[in-house]
Amino acid sequence: MSTDPSVPHLDAFIDASAEALRLPLDPAWKPGIRANLEVTLKLANVVAAFDLPDETEPGPVFEA
């Protein structure tokens, strides 16, 4: 998948994902799903672009 969230492949991705998960997909839901996916991909690009120093360690695991 391209890093540009406005690519037309998103509609095919939404359809394929719904089919793979056997989820009913009302056509009226697609604009909302696409909008959420675009935001998610934009935020993922921001996180992926952030360079971490080599000495960075994972955060601790807290358990209740």
PDB file of N, CA, C, O and CB in Angstrom:
ATOM      1  N   MET A   1       0.842  -1.173   0.000  1.00  0.00           N
ATOM      2  CA  MET A   1       0.000   0.000   0.000  1.00  0.00           C
ATOM      3  C   MET A   1       0.885   1.233   0.000  1.00  0.00           C
ATOM      4  O   MET A   1       1.922   1.279   0.662  1.00  0.00           O
ATOM      5  CB  MET A   1      -0.957   0.000   1.210  1.00  0.00           C
ATOM      6  N   SER A   2       0.461   2.207  -0.741  1.00  0.00           N
ATOM      7  CA  SER A   2       1.220   3.457  -0.842  1.00  0.00           C
ATOM      8  C   SER A   2       1.178   4.222   0.472  1.00  0.00           C
ATOM      9  O   SER A   2       0.271   4.037   1.283  1.00  0.00           O
ATOM     10  CB  SER A   2       0.670   4.331  -1.979  1.00  0.00           C
ATOM     11  N   THR A   3       2.170   5.083   0.673  1.00  0.00           N
ATOM     12  CA  THR A   3       2.172   5.915   1.872  1.00  0.00           C
ATOM     13  C   THR A   3       1.249   7.113   1.727  1.00  0.00           C
ATOM     14  O   THR A   3       0.990   7.805   2.712  1.00  0.00           O
ATOM     15  CB  THR A   3       3.580   6.385   2.182  1.00  0.00           C
ATOM     16  N   ASP A   4       0.744   7.378   0.520  1.00  0.00           N
ATOM     17  CA  ASP A   4      -0.198   8.469   0.302  1.00  0.00           C
ATOM     18  C   ASP A   4      -1.598   7.965   0.597  1.00  0.00           C
ATOM     19  O   ASP A   4      -2.117   7.125  -0.139  1.00  0.00           O
ATOM     20  CB  ASP A   4      -0.099   9.022  -1.148  1.00  0.00           C
ATOM     21  N   PRO A   5      -2.233   8.470   1.679  1.00  0.00           N
ATOM     22  CA  PRO A   5      -3.543   7.951   2.063  1.00  0.00           C
ATOM     23  C   PRO A   5      -4.667   8.327   1.121  1.00  0.00           C
ATOM     24  O   PRO A   5      -5.781   7.833   1.292  1.00  0.00           O
ATOM     25  CB  PRO A   5      -3.880   8.423   3.418  1.00  0.00           C
ATOM     26  N   SER A   6      -4.433   9.171   0.143  1.00  0.00           N
ATOM     27  CA  SER A   6      -5.501   9.561  -0.767  1.00  0.00           C
ATOM     28  C   SER A   6      -5.533   8.704  -2.035  1.00  0.00           C
ATOM     29  O   SER A   6      -6.217   9.054  -2.997  1.00  0.00           O
ATOM     30  CB  SER A   6      -5.348  11.018  -1.139  1.00  0.00           C
ATOM     31  N   VAL A   7      -4.814   7.605  -2.045  1.00  0.00           N
ATOM     32  CA  VAL A   7      -4.773   6.753  -3.238  1.00  0.00           C
ATOM     33  C   VAL A   7      -6.098   6.024  -3.432  1.00  0.00           C
ATOM     34  O   VAL A   7      -6.777   5.705  -2.456  1.00  0.00           O
ATOM     35  CB  VAL A   7      -3.622   5.735  -3.135  1.00  0.00           C
ATOM     36  N   PRO A   8      -6.467   5.763  -4.669  1.00  0.00           N
ATOM     37  CA  PRO A   8      -7.735   5.080  -4.925  1.00  0.00           C
ATOM     38  C   PRO A   8      -7.746   3.622  -4.473  1.00  0.00           C
ATOM     39  O   PRO A   8      -8.806   2.998  -4.432  1.00  0.00           O
ATOM     40  CB  PRO A   8      -8.051   5.145  -6.387  1.00  0.00           C
ATOM     41  N   HIS A   9      -6.592   3.080  -4.137  1.00  0.00           N
ATOM     42  CA  HIS A   9      -6.531   1.680  -3.696  1.00  0.00           C
ATOM     43  C   HIS A   9      -7.234   1.462  -2.363  1.00  0.00           C
ATOM     44  O   HIS A   9      -7.525   0.321  -2.003  1.00  0.00           O
ATOM     45  CB  HIS A   9      -5.085   1.231  -3.587  1.00  0.00           C
ATOM     46  N   LEU A  10      -7.509   2.519  -1.632  1.00  0.00           N
ATOM     47  CA  LEU A  10      -8.167   2.367  -0.339  1.00  0.00           C
ATOM     48  C   LEU A  10      -9.541   1.728  -0.480  1.00  0.00           C
ATOM     49  O   LEU A  10      -9.926   0.911   0.356  1.00  0.00           O
ATOM     50  CB  LEU A  10      -8.291   3.715   0.348  1.00  0.00           C
ATOM     51  N   ASP A  11     -10.275   2.079  -1.503  1.00  0.00           N
ATOM     52  CA  ASP A  11     -11.594   1.485  -1.693  1.00  0.00           C
ATOM     53  C   ASP A  11     -11.478  -0.018  -1.929  1.00  0.00           C
ATOM     54  O   ASP A  11     -12.265  -0.794  -1.388  1.00  0.00           O
ATOM     55  CB  ASP A  11     -12.322   2.153  -2.869  1.00  0.00           C
ATOM     56  N   ALA A  12     -10.503  -0.429  -2.730  1.00  0.00           N
ATOM     57  CA  ALA A  12     -10.291  -1.859  -2.959  1.00  0.00           C
ATOM     58  C   ALA A  12      -9.837  -2.542  -1.672  1.00  0.00           C
ATOM     59  O   ALA A  12     -10.236  -3.673  -1.395  1.00  0.00           O
ATOM     60  CB  ALA A  12      -9.253  -2.082  -4.079  1.00  0.00           C
ATOM     61  N   PHE A  13      -9.000  -1.857  -0.882  1.00  0.00           N
ATOM     62  CA  PHE A  13      -8.544  -2.404   0.385  1.00  0.00           C
ATOM     63  C   PHE A  13      -9.718  -2.595   1.354  1.00  0.00           C
ATOM     64  O   PHE A  13      -9.803  -3.618   2.033  1.00  0.00           O
ATOM     65  CB  PHE A  13      -7.482  -1.488   1.006  1.00  0.00           C
ATOM     66  N   ILE A  14     -10.610  -1.621   1.415  1.00  0.00           N
ATOM     67  CA  ILE A  14     -11.789  -1.716   2.286  1.00  0.00           C
ATOM     68  C   ILE A  14     -12.653  -2.900   1.872  1.00  0.00           C
ATOM     69  O   ILE A  14     -13.083  -3.689   2.713  1.00  0.00           O
ATOM     70  CB  ILE A  14     -12.615  -0.408   2.240  1.00  0.00           C
ATOM     71  N   ASP A  15     -12.903  -3.017   0.575  1.00  0.00           N
ATOM     72  CA  ASP A  15     -13.724  -4.132   0.080  1.00  0.00           C
ATOM     73  C   ASP A  15     -13.073  -5.477   0.362  1.00  0.00           C
ATOM     74  O   ASP A  15     -13.740  -6.411   0.807  1.00  0.00           O
ATOM     75  CB  ASP A  15     -13.972  -3.985  -1.421  1.00  0.00           C
ATOM     76  N   ALA A  16     -11.775  -5.581   0.105  1.00  0.00           N
ATOM     77  CA  ALA A  16     -11.070  -6.845   0.326  1.00  0.00           C
ATOM     78  C   ALA A  16     -11.027  -7.207   1.808  1.00  0.00           C
ATOM     79  O   ALA A  16     -11.167  -8.374   2.173  1.00  0.00           O
ATOM     80  CB  ALA A  16      -9.646  -6.764  -0.232  1.00  0.00           C
ATOM     81  N   SER A  17     -10.835  -6.206   2.653  1.00  0.00           N
ATOM     82  CA  SER A  17     -10.791  -6.466   4.096  1.00  0.00           C
ATOM     83  C   SER A  17     -12.139  -6.953   4.609  1.00  0.00           C
ATOM     84  O   SER A  17     -12.209  -7.903   5.388  1.00  0.00           O
ATOM     85  CB  SER A  17     -10.368  -5.204   4.855  1.00  0.00           C
ATOM     86  N   ALA A  18     -13.199  -6.304   4.173  1.00  0.00           N
ATOM     87  CA  ALA A  18     -14.543  -6.717   4.586  1.00  0.00           C
ATOM     88  C   ALA A  18     -14.837  -8.139   4.112  1.00  0.00           C
ATOM     89  O   ALA A  18     -15.419  -8.944   4.840  1.00  0.00           O
ATOM     90  CB  ALA A  18     -15.604  -5.741   4.033  1.00  0.00           C
ATOM     91  N   GLU A  19     -14.429  -8.429   2.894  1.00  0.00           N
ATOM     92  CA  GLU A  19     -14.656  -9.780   2.360  1.00  0.00           C
ATOM     93  C   GLU A  19     -13.833 -10.815   3.124  1.00  0.00           C
ATOM     94  O   GLU A  19     -14.341 -11.885   3.459  1.00  0.00           O
ATOM     95  CB  GLU A  19     -14.306  -9.833   0.859  1.00  0.00           C
ATOM     96  N   ALA A  20     -12.570 -10.505   3.402  1.00  0.00           N
ATOM     97  CA  ALA A  20     -11.710 -11.452   4.114  1.00  0.00           C
ATOM     98  C   ALA A  20     -12.217 -11.720   5.528  1.00  0.00           C
ATOM     99  O   ALA A  20     -12.103 -12.834   6.039  1.00  0.00           O
ATOM    100  CB  ALA A  20     -10.278 -10.926   4.168  1.00  0.00           C
ATOM    101  N   LEU A  21     -12.777 -10.690   6.151  1.00  0.00           N
ATOM    102  CA  LEU A  21     -13.290 -10.831   7.519  1.00  0.00           C
ATOM    103  C   LEU A  21     -14.756 -11.256   7.544  1.00  0.00           C
ATOM    104  O   LEU A  21     -15.345 -11.449   8.608  1.00  0.00           O
ATOM    105  CB  LEU A  21     -13.127  -9.520   8.274  1.00  0.00           C
ATOM    106  N   ARG A  22     -15.331 -11.398   6.351  1.00  0.00           N
ATOM    107  CA  ARG A  22     -16.747 -11.771   6.195  1.00  0.00           C
ATOM    108  C   ARG A  22     -17.667 -10.818   6.947  1.00  0.00           C
ATOM    109  O   ARG A  22     -18.611 -11.231   7.620  1.00  0.00           O
ATOM    110  CB  ARG A  22     -16.977 -13.203   6.687  1.00  0.00           C
ATOM    111  N   LEU A  23     -17.362  -9.528   6.811  1.00  0.00           N
ATOM    112  CA  LEU A  23     -18.178  -8.491   7.422  1.00  0.00           C
ATOM    113  C   LEU A  23     -19.113  -7.907   6.383  1.00  0.00           C
ATOM    114  O   LEU A  23     -18.695  -7.613   5.263  1.00  0.00           O
ATOM    115  CB  LEU A  23     -17.300  -7.391   8.043  1.00  0.00           C
ATOM    116  N   PRO A  24     -20.376  -7.736   6.744  1.00  0.00           N
ATOM    117  CA  PRO A  24     -21.272  -7.061   5.801  1.00  0.00           C
ATOM    118  C   PRO A  24     -20.845  -5.601   5.678  1.00  0.00           C
ATOM    119  O   PRO A  24     -20.501  -4.964   6.674  1.00  0.00           O
ATOM    120  CB  PRO A  24     -22.766  -7.168   6.262  1.00  0.00           C
ATOM    121  N   LEU A  25     -20.869  -5.082   4.470  1.00  0.00           N
ATOM    122  CA  LEU A  25     -20.418  -3.717   4.239  1.00  0.00           C
ATOM    123  C   LEU A  25     -21.491  -2.945   3.491  1.00  0.00           C
ATOM    124  O   LEU A  25     -21.663  -3.106   2.282  1.00  0.00           O
ATOM    125  CB  LEU A  25     -19.091  -3.701   3.456  1.00  0.00           C
ATOM    126  N   ASP A  26     -22.201  -2.114   4.214  1.00  0.00           N
ATOM    127  CA  ASP A  26     -23.209  -1.254   3.609  1.00  0.00           C
ATOM    128  C   ASP A  26     -22.467  -0.164   2.833  1.00  0.00           C
ATOM    129  O   ASP A  26     -21.591   0.494   3.394  1.00  0.00           O
ATOM    130  CB  ASP A  26     -24.179  -0.636   4.697  1.00  0.00           C
ATOM    131  N   PRO A  27     -22.795   0.037   1.572  1.00  0.00           N
ATOM    132  CA  PRO A  27     -22.105   1.068   0.785  1.00  0.00           C
ATOM    133  C   PRO A  27     -22.134   2.461   1.430  1.00  0.00           C
ATOM    134  O   PRO A  27     -21.239   3.269   1.181  1.00  0.00           O
ATOM    135  CB  PRO A  27     -22.723   1.146  -0.589  1.00  0.00           C
ATOM    136  N   ALA A  28     -23.128   2.747   2.238  1.00  0.00           N
ATOM    137  CA  ALA A  28     -23.214   4.047   2.901  1.00  0.00           C
ATOM    138  C   ALA A  28     -22.113   4.226   3.951  1.00  0.00           C
ATOM    139  O   ALA A  28     -21.802   5.354   4.332  1.00  0.00           O
ATOM    140  CB  ALA A  28     -24.584   4.211   3.554  1.00  0.00           C
ATOM    141  N   TRP A  29     -21.524   3.124   4.418  1.00  0.00           N
ATOM    142  CA  TRP A  29     -20.476   3.191   5.439  1.00  0.00           C
ATOM    143  C   TRP A  29     -19.103   3.492   4.851  1.00  0.00           C
ATOM    144  O   TRP A  29     -18.213   3.956   5.563  1.00  0.00           O
ATOM    145  CB  TRP A  29     -20.421   1.889   6.206  1.00  0.00           C
ATOM    146  N   LYS A  30     -18.923   3.231   3.553  1.00  0.00           N
ATOM    147  CA  LYS A  30     -17.591   3.347   2.942  1.00  0.00           C
ATOM    148  C   LYS A  30     -16.942   4.721   3.081  1.00  0.00           C
ATOM    149  O   LYS A  30     -15.741   4.775   3.345  1.00  0.00           O
ATOM    150  CB  LYS A  30     -17.685   3.009   1.497  1.00  0.00           C
ATOM    151  N   PRO A  31     -17.655   5.831   2.921  1.00  0.00           N
ATOM    152  CA  PRO A  31     -16.982   7.130   3.097  1.00  0.00           C
ATOM    153  C   PRO A  31     -16.429   7.315   4.518  1.00  0.00           C
ATOM    154  O   PRO A  31     -15.337   7.857   4.688  1.00  0.00           O
ATOM    155  CB  PRO A  31     -17.953   8.267   2.775  1.00  0.00           C
ATOM    156  N   GLY A  32     -17.167   6.873   5.522  1.00  0.00           N
ATOM    157  CA  GLY A  32     -16.700   6.974   6.898  1.00  0.00           C
ATOM    158  C   GLY A  32     -15.511   6.070   7.170  1.00  0.00           C
ATOM    159  O   GLY A  32     -14.567   6.461   7.856  1.00  0.00           O
ATOM    160  N   ILE A  33     -15.560   4.862   6.630  1.00  0.00           N
ATOM    161  CA  ILE A  33     -14.445   3.921   6.788  1.00  0.00           C
ATOM    162  C   ILE A  33     -13.208   4.491   6.107  1.00  0.00           C
ATOM    163  O   ILE A  33     -12.112   4.457   6.667  1.00  0.00           O
ATOM    164  CB  ILE A  33     -14.802   2.523   6.199  1.00  0.00           C
ATOM    165  N   ARG A  34     -13.387   5.010   4.903  1.00  0.00           N
ATOM    166  CA  ARG A  34     -12.262   5.590   4.166  1.00  0.00           C
ATOM    167  C   ARG A  34     -11.663   6.783   4.915  1.00  0.00           C
ATOM    168  O   ARG A  34     -10.441   6.912   4.992  1.00  0.00           O
ATOM    169  CB  ARG A  34     -12.713   6.023   2.762  1.00  0.00           C
ATOM    170  N   ALA A  35     -12.505   7.651   5.463  1.00  0.00           N
ATOM    171  CA  ALA A  35     -12.024   8.818   6.204  1.00  0.00           C
ATOM    172  C   ALA A  35     -11.208   8.386   7.417  1.00  0.00           C
ATOM    173  O   ALA A  35     -10.141   8.941   7.680  1.00  0.00           O
ATOM    174  CB  ALA A  35     -13.204   9.701   6.644  1.00  0.00           C
ATOM    175  N   ASN A  36     -11.704   7.404   8.152  1.00  0.00           N
ATOM    176  CA  ASN A  36     -10.959   6.908   9.314  1.00  0.00           C
ATOM    177  C   ASN A  36      -9.651   6.257   8.900  1.00  0.00           C
ATOM    178  O   ASN A  36      -8.635   6.428   9.573  1.00  0.00           O
ATOM    179  CB  ASN A  36     -11.805   5.912  10.103  1.00  0.00           C
ATOM    180  N   LEU A  37      -9.662   5.523   7.816  1.00  0.00           N
ATOM    181  CA  LEU A  37      -8.446   4.877   7.335  1.00  0.00           C
ATOM    182  C   LEU A  37      -7.422   5.916   6.875  1.00  0.00           C
ATOM    183  O   LEU A  37      -6.226   5.749   7.113  1.00  0.00           O
ATOM    184  CB  LEU A  37      -8.773   3.909   6.188  1.00  0.00           C
ATOM    185  N   GLU A  38      -7.877   6.982   6.222  1.00  0.00           N
ATOM    186  CA  GLU A  38      -6.967   8.049   5.791  1.00  0.00           C
ATOM    187  C   GLU A  38      -6.284   8.697   6.992  1.00  0.00           C
ATOM    188  O   GLU A  38      -5.076   8.931   6.968  1.00  0.00           O
ATOM    189  CB  GLU A  38      -7.730   9.114   4.978  1.00  0.00           C
ATOM    190  N   VAL A  39      -7.060   8.990   8.053  1.00  0.00           N
ATOM    191  CA  VAL A  39      -6.484   9.586   9.261  1.00  0.00           C
ATOM    192  C   VAL A  39      -5.490   8.623   9.902  1.00  0.00           C
ATOM    193  O   VAL A  39      -4.404   9.031  10.315  1.00  0.00           O
ATOM    194  CB  VAL A  39      -7.595   9.960  10.269  1.00  0.00           C
ATOM    195  N   THR A  40      -5.858   7.352   9.986  1.00  0.00           N
ATOM    196  CA  THR A  40      -4.969   6.349  10.578  1.00  0.00           C
ATOM    197  C   THR A  40      -3.653   6.264   9.812  1.00  0.00           C
ATOM    198  O   THR A  40      -2.588   6.189  10.424  1.00  0.00           O
ATOM    199  CB  THR A  40      -5.654   4.975  10.604  1.00  0.00           C
ATOM    200  N   LEU A  41      -3.713   6.274   8.484  1.00  0.00           N
ATOM    201  CA  LEU A  41      -2.497   6.187   7.681  1.00  0.00           C
ATOM    202  C   LEU A  41      -1.643   7.451   7.812  1.00  0.00           C
ATOM    203  O   LEU A  41      -0.415   7.368   7.842  1.00  0.00           O
ATOM    204  CB  LEU A  41      -2.853   5.947   6.214  1.00  0.00           C
ATOM    205  N   LYS A  42      -2.283   8.615   7.891  1.00  0.00           N
ATOM    206  CA  LYS A  42      -1.517   9.859   8.087  1.00  0.00           C
ATOM    207  C   LYS A  42      -0.777   9.827   9.422  1.00  0.00           C
ATOM    208  O   LYS A  42       0.397  10.190   9.492  1.00  0.00           O
ATOM    209  CB  LYS A  42      -2.454  11.094   8.027  1.00  0.00           C
ATOM    210  N   LEU A  43      -1.459   9.395  10.478  1.00  0.00           N
ATOM    211  CA  LEU A  43      -0.827   9.322  11.795  1.00  0.00           C
ATOM    212  C   LEU A  43       0.266   8.261  11.825  1.00  0.00           C
ATOM    213  O   LEU A  43       1.297   8.456  12.469  1.00  0.00           O
ATOM    214  CB  LEU A  43      -1.872   9.026  12.872  1.00  0.00           C
ATOM    215  N   ALA A  44       0.057   7.149  11.142  1.00  0.00           N
ATOM    216  CA  ALA A  44       1.086   6.107  11.073  1.00  0.00           C
ATOM    217  C   ALA A  44       2.336   6.627  10.381  1.00  0.00           C
ATOM    218  O   ALA A  44       3.450   6.281  10.774  1.00  0.00           O
ATOM    219  CB  ALA A  44       0.554   4.870  10.336  1.00  0.00           C
ATOM    220  N   ASN A  45       2.163   7.453   9.355  1.00  0.00           N
ATOM    221  CA  ASN A  45       3.315   8.047   8.665  1.00  0.00           C
ATOM    222  C   ASN A  45       4.086   8.989   9.576  1.00  0.00           C
ATOM    223  O   ASN A  45       5.313   9.054   9.503  1.00  0.00           O
ATOM    224  CB  ASN A  45       2.858   8.797   7.415  1.00  0.00           C
ATOM    225  N   VAL A  46       3.378   9.723  10.439  1.00  0.00           N
ATOM    226  CA  VAL A  46       4.050  10.619  11.390  1.00  0.00           C
ATOM    227  C   VAL A  46       4.892   9.796  12.364  1.00  0.00           C
ATOM    228  O   VAL A  46       6.044  10.135  12.633  1.00  0.00           O
ATOM    229  CB  VAL A  46       3.011  11.487  12.167  1.00  0.00           C
ATOM    230  N   VAL A  47       4.318   8.721  12.888  1.00  0.00           N
ATOM    231  CA  VAL A  47       5.051   7.860  13.828  1.00  0.00           C
ATOM    232  C   VAL A  47       6.239   7.203  13.131  1.00  0.00           C
ATOM    233  O   VAL A  47       7.336   7.163  13.688  1.00  0.00           O
ATOM    234  CB  VAL A  47       4.115   6.778  14.423  1.00  0.00           C
ATOM    235  N   ALA A  48       6.034   6.697  11.937  1.00  0.00           N
ATOM    236  CA  ALA A  48       7.109   6.008  11.210  1.00  0.00           C
ATOM    237  C   ALA A  48       8.247   6.957  10.844  1.00  0.00           C
ATOM    238  O   ALA A  48       9.395   6.527  10.736  1.00  0.00           O
ATOM    239  CB  ALA A  48       6.555   5.355   9.944  1.00  0.00           C
ATOM    240  N   ALA A  49       7.949   8.230  10.654  1.00  0.00           N
ATOM    241  CA  ALA A  49       8.973   9.195  10.267  1.00  0.00           C
ATOM    242  C   ALA A  49       9.822   9.668  11.441  1.00  0.00           C
ATOM    243  O   ALA A  49      10.857  10.300  11.235  1.00  0.00           O
ATOM    244  CB  ALA A  49       8.329  10.379   9.607  1.00  0.00           C
ATOM    245  N   PHE A  50       9.401   9.372  12.668  1.00  0.00           N
ATOM    246  CA  PHE A  50      10.127   9.823  13.846  1.00  0.00           C
ATOM    247  C   PHE A  50      11.339   8.921  14.079  1.00  0.00           C
ATOM    248  O   PHE A  50      11.200   7.719  14.306  1.00  0.00           O
ATOM    249  CB  PHE A  50       9.203   9.833  15.090  1.00  0.00           C
ATOM    250  N   ASP A  51      12.528   9.523  14.019  1.00  0.00           N
ATOM    251  CA  ASP A  51      13.758   8.755  14.217  1.00  0.00           C
ATOM    252  C   ASP A  51      14.063   8.607  15.703  1.00  0.00           C
ATOM    253  O   ASP A  51      14.057   9.583  16.453  1.00  0.00           O
ATOM    254  CB  ASP A  51      14.940   9.429  13.498  1.00  0.00           C
ATOM    255  N   LEU A  52      14.326   7.382  16.110  1.00  0.00           N
ATOM    256  CA  LEU A  52      14.714   7.105  17.487  1.00  0.00           C
ATOM    257  C   LEU A  52      16.215   6.888  17.554  1.00  0.00           C
ATOM    258  O   LEU A  52      16.789   6.298  16.639  1.00  0.00           O
ATOM    259  CB  LEU A  52      13.959   5.874  18.040  1.00  0.00           C
ATOM    260  N   PRO A  53      16.865   7.352  18.615  1.00  0.00           N
ATOM    261  CA  PRO A  53      18.295   7.090  18.757  1.00  0.00           C
ATOM    262  C   PRO A  53      18.545   5.594  18.957  1.00  0.00           C
ATOM    263  O   PRO A  53      17.664   4.865  19.412  1.00  0.00           O
ATOM    264  CB  PRO A  53      18.880   7.897  19.937  1.00  0.00           C
ATOM    265  N   ASP A  54      19.755   5.148  18.612  1.00  0.00           N
ATOM    266  CA  ASP A  54      20.095   3.733  18.729  1.00  0.00           C
ATOM    267  C   ASP A  54      19.988   3.225  20.163  1.00  0.00           C
ATOM    268  O   ASP A  54      19.695   2.049  20.379  1.00  0.00           O
ATOM    269  CB  ASP A  54      21.491   3.496  18.209  1.00  0.00           C
ATOM    270  N   GLU A  55      20.221   4.094  21.143  1.00  0.00           N
ATOM    271  CA  GLU A  55      20.206   3.643  22.535  1.00  0.00           C
ATOM    272  C   GLU A  55      18.800   3.608  23.144  1.00  0.00           C
ATOM    273  O   GLU A  55      18.654   3.353  24.339  1.00  0.00           O
ATOM    274  CB  GLU A  55      21.087   4.541  23.366  1.00  0.00           C
ATOM    275  N   THR A  56      17.779   3.857  22.343  1.00  0.00           N
ATOM    276  CA  THR A  56      16.413   3.812  22.838  1.00  0.00           C
ATOM    277  C   THR A  56      16.025   2.382  23.198  1.00  0.00           C
ATOM    278  O   THR A  56      16.280   1.445  22.443  1.00  0.00           O
ATOM    279  CB  THR A  56      15.444   4.385  21.797  1.00  0.00           C
ATOM    280  N   GLU A  57      15.412   2.237  24.351  1.00  0.00           N
ATOM    281  CA  GLU A  57      14.962   0.922  24.818  1.00  0.00           C
ATOM    282  C   GLU A  57      13.442   0.913  24.918  1.00  0.00           C
ATOM    283  O   GLU A  57      12.822   1.966  25.065  1.00  0.00           O
ATOM    284  CB  GLU A  57      15.601   0.568  26.192  1.00  0.00           C
ATOM    285  N   PRO A  58      12.848  -0.253  24.839  1.00  0.00           N
ATOM    286  CA  PRO A  58      11.384  -0.312  24.969  1.00  0.00           C
ATOM    287  C   PRO A  58      10.951   0.094  26.374  1.00  0.00           C
ATOM    288  O   PRO A  58      11.702  -0.057  27.338  1.00  0.00           O
ATOM    289  CB  PRO A  58      10.866  -1.731  24.644  1.00  0.00           C
ATOM    290  N   GLY A  59       9.736   0.609  26.472  1.00  0.00           N
ATOM    291  CA  GLY A  59       9.201   1.005  27.764  1.00  0.00           C
ATOM    292  C   GLY A  59       8.927  -0.215  28.630  1.00  0.00           C
ATOM    293  O   GLY A  59       8.809  -1.328  28.116  1.00  0.00           O
ATOM    294  N   PRO A  60       8.827  -0.018  29.932  1.00  0.00           N
ATOM    295  CA  PRO A  60       8.548  -1.136  30.835  1.00  0.00           C
ATOM    296  C   PRO A  60       7.124  -1.640  30.642  1.00  0.00           C
ATOM    297  O   PRO A  60       6.265  -0.938  30.108  1.00  0.00           O
ATOM    298  CB  PRO A  60       8.770  -0.717  32.299  1.00  0.00           C
ATOM    299  N   VAL A  61       6.896  -2.848  31.080  1.00  0.00           N
ATOM    300  CA  VAL A  61       5.563  -3.438  31.020  1.00  0.00           C
ATOM    301  C   VAL A  61       4.962  -3.359  32.416  1.00  0.00           C
ATOM    302  O   VAL A  61       5.539  -3.867  33.377  1.00  0.00           O
ATOM    303  CB  VAL A  61       5.607  -4.922  30.499  1.00  0.00           C
ATOM    304  N   PHE A  62       3.813  -2.727  32.522  1.00  0.00           N
ATOM    305  CA  PHE A  62       3.130  -2.611  33.810  1.00  0.00           C
ATOM    306  C   PHE A  62       1.978  -3.592  33.843  1.00  0.00           C
ATOM    307  O   PHE A  62       1.193  -3.674  32.898  1.00  0.00           O
ATOM    308  CB  PHE A  62       2.626  -1.164  34.055  1.00  0.00           C
ATOM    309  N   GLU A  63       1.880  -4.325  34.917  1.00  0.00           N
ATOM    310  CA  GLU A  63       0.779  -5.281  35.071  1.00  0.00           C
ATOM    311  C   GLU A  63       0.019  -4.953  36.339  1.00  0.00           C
ATOM    312  O   GLU A  63       0.605  -4.562  37.348  1.00  0.00           O
ATOM    313  CB  GLU A  63       1.301  -6.746  35.107  1.00  0.00           C
ATOM    314  N   ALA A  64      -1.294  -5.116  36.275  1.00  0.00           N
ATOM    315  CA  ALA A  64      -2.120  -4.822  37.437  1.00  0.00           C
ATOM    316  C   ALA A  64      -2.234  -6.050  38.323  1.00  0.00           C
ATOM    317  O   ALA A  64      -2.895  -6.003  39.360  1.00  0.00           O
ATOM    318  CB  ALA A  64      -3.511  -4.341  37.006  1.00  0.00           C
TER     319      ALA A  64
END
